[in-house]
């Protein structure tokens, strides 16, 4: 059963932050993607979140915001944007993106046999295309002039602000607890969005 707080607050601020990331550009190690799919996690009020129990691994999620939380799972890296404010421990998992710059580098990292729409489809593939590893843990995504990983401000790609997009939502992928909470968001009909897979032991 969901915690009472989560049941009462159906749309915490992290869900707004998640939707606002769609269509934004993330640059990592000479490759840029347009973010097309994300998942929101509401910290200690969300049993599916790494911050549901405060541990050394999840400490970065407690702030400050705009930091990159990276972890390893099944041999892959996953990247999250800490949304804050300090102490809230909310974060957004970056699930998929469209490579818009550095295509040749992304192909080299992922393999020449991978279709362009699949280069950054899925959280592990996205981090591999961007070259994100545990060395990027804690990076300030708003730091101007960063040569590592950062969120670009509107207008930094061809002088254009992110185009408004239609957004769909549904259950998060592969979580056992709060499996039916519809905090996964994606750009509707975008070919780079990953397939939904429910955890076989979801409650």
Rosetta blueprint (number, residue, H / E / L):
1 X L
2 X L
3 X L
4 X H
5 X H
6 X H
7 X H
8 X H
9 X L
10 X L
11 X L
12 X L
13 X H
14 X H
15 X H
16 X H
17 X H
18 X H
19 X H
20 X H
21 X H
22 X L
23 X L
24 X L
25 X E
26 X E
27 X E
28 X E
29 X L
30 X L
31 X E
32 X E
33 X E
34 X E
35 X E
36 X E
37 X E
38 X E
39 X E
40 X E
41 X E
42 X L
43 X H
44 X H
45 X H
46 X L
47 X L
48 X L
49 X L
50 X H
51 X H
52 X H
53 X L
54 X L
55 X L
56 X L
57 X L
58 X L
59 X H
60 X H
61 X H
62 X H
63 X L
64 X L
65 X L
66 X L
67 X E
68 X E
69 X E
70 X E
71 X E
72 X E
73 X E
74 X L
75 X L
76 X E
77 X E
78 X E
79 X E
80 X E
81 X E
82 X E
83 X L
84 X L
85 X L
86 X L
87 X L
88 X L
89 X L
90 X L
91 X E
92 X E
93 X E
94 X E
95 X E
96 X E
97 X E
98 X E
99 X E
100 X E
101 X E
102 X L
103 X H
104 X H
105 X H
106 X H
107 X H
108 X H
109 X H
110 X H
111 X L
112 X L
113 X L
114 X L
115 X L
116 X H
117 X H
118 X H
119 X L
120 X L
121 X E
122 X L
123 X H
124 X H
125 X H
126 X H
127 X H
128 X H
129 X H
130 X H
131 X L
132 X L
133 X L
134 X H
135 X H
136 X H
137 X L
138 X L
139 X L
140 X E
141 X L
142 X L
143 X L
144 X L
145 X L
146 X L
147 X L
148 X L
149 X E
150 X E
151 X E
152 X L
153 X L
154 X L
155 X L
156 X L
157 X E
158 X L
159 X L
160 X E
161 X L
162 X L
163 X L
164 X L
165 X L
166 X L
167 X E
168 X E
169 X E
170 X E
171 X L
172 X L
173 X L
174 X L
175 X L
176 X L
177 X L
178 X L
179 X L
180 X L
181 X L
182 X L
183 X L
184 X E
185 X E
186 X E
187 X E
188 X L
189 X L
190 X L
191 X L
192 X L
193 X L
194 X L
195 X L
196 X L
197 X L
198 X L
199 X L
200 X L
201 X L
202 X L
203 X L
